[in-house]
Amino acid sequence: MSEKGLYHAFCRQVPDLPVFAQPWYLDAVCEGGEWGAAVVRHGEQLAAAMPYFLKRKGPFRYLAMPYFCKHLGPFLHPDFRELKFEHKFYRQLIEQLPAVHAIKQEFHPSATNWLPFYWRGFRQTTRYTYQLNLQEGLETLYNGFNRNVRRNIKKAEKVLTIRHGMAPEDFHRLVLLSFERQGLPSPHSLEFFLRHDKALAQHECRAIFCAEDSQGRIHSAAYLIWDGRASYYHLSGDDPELRDSGAGLLLIWEAIRYTHDVLQLPVFDFEGSMIPNIEAIRRQFGAQQTPYFRVWRYSSKIFWLLDGILNGFG
């Protein structure tokens, strides 16, 4: 069986694998390269796996994070989630990675041990996402919001209506307004976004919400995705001329309620961010800071120098 075939089999045996690591998701988002996976057996059982995204730039080959993919990294079968197996199987996964000039991955928060990677010459920096434990109940969560957040949500509820089922093309158009306001080019094409959206829709793992006023103007929109454990506040966009209505905060609250009431999942993940202004909003919702690892290794000094000049590869 091929490495992809083994990885497909591993995914079928691991029910809590994050959406970002699912083979169908990688098929959709690995644009400009190809994905593969290292897989370790323990006897006849598939014990561990590590998906990766292989890209090429000129003479260089490197492993990077696909766009729209927040987390990858090593994953263990539930039968082997002990430190002794992590040390053993992570080492074997590293040995199976393709020979490349550089590797960079952002692990899922569930991967809390990067020591075997350190032993093999990798470096690490800690990054953060913010999560809400929805098992506390919506009332408790709402009371934990910053007072200004609660006030702005109530203000927005008086003038805005939440609509589900916004067309993905319309959502993408709204997201582009945010980049245009900042004078930035779009980081992804409509075609790429729609391919990513189609995969999520086919697997019933996404919902698009928007907040509109009585005149039919859309103030803000949000794109929620999920797996078997958590939902992720994946993307959002605002009309720059209507940003003061509180629509963005209202949509976050709607996404939290949807995750609790409809999806019945225990975790709501804001999917970052390390940007100060965005991080502050996450905290104002009472979300808990949750660390995850960015791990990397360079095997080429030339590529390391070029990567430093170009501010990262991916």
C-alpha positions, 0 to 999 in steps of 0.5 A: 500500500502507498504512503497515502493509502496508509495515511487514509487507513490511519485517518479512518482509525483516528476519530479525533484527527483535526479537519486540517489533516484529513486527506480530502482537506489536503487534496483541496488546499495543497496548491502549488505542490503535493502532499504526502505522509510519513506513517509508522506501524507498531506490529500490524497496527498503524501507530503514528502519522505525520502529513506534509506538504512538499513544494519546490522553488527553483532548485529547492525542495521544502516542506511548508504549511498549505494555505488555509491549513492551520495545523499539521504535525505528528498524530498518534493512534489513541492506543499509543498516546504515551510519552514513551511512544511519542519519543519512539514514533516521532523519531521514526516519523522524522526519519521518513520525511523526504530529503528537503532543504527546509521543513516548517510545520505548525503542530496541532495543540494536542501535540505537546512534545517536540523533544524528539524533533529537538534531538534531530536538529529542529528549532521551535517557537511557541504560538497561541490560539484561543479556545472556549470550553463550551461544556461550561454552558452558553450562559456561563460563557456569555457572562464571562465576556467583557462588558463592552463585548456584551453591550456591543452584541446587544446593540448589534442585535437590535439593528442586524439580522443573522442569515445562514447560507451566504453564497461562498462567492459573495463571502469571498467578495466581502473578504476582499474588501478588507484587503482592498481597504489595507491596500493589500493584494488578495492572498488567494484566488476565488478558484482556490477558495471555492475548491477549499469551500467545495471540499468542506461543503461536501463533507458537511464541515462548514457554515457561512453566516452574515449579518445584514441590516433592514436595507439588505446591506451585509455588514460582516460575514463569518466562515466556520469549519469543524471536525469531531472535536472543535469548530474553528472561526476560520475566516471573516470579512467586513464591509469597511464602511459598516464596521462600527455596527458590532456585526463582527462581535455578533457573528462570533457569538452566533458561531459560538451558539451554533457550535454549542446548540447545533454541532454540539461540540465541546470546543470553539477555537478562534484559530489564532491570532498573534496580531495584538488587536485581534488577540485582544478581542479573543481575550475579551470573549473569555477564551483561554490561551492555548499554545501550539508549536511552530517547528522548523529545520534548515538543511541548506544555508543558502535556503536559510539566507533566502528565506530570511530575506523573503520573510518565510516560505510557504 
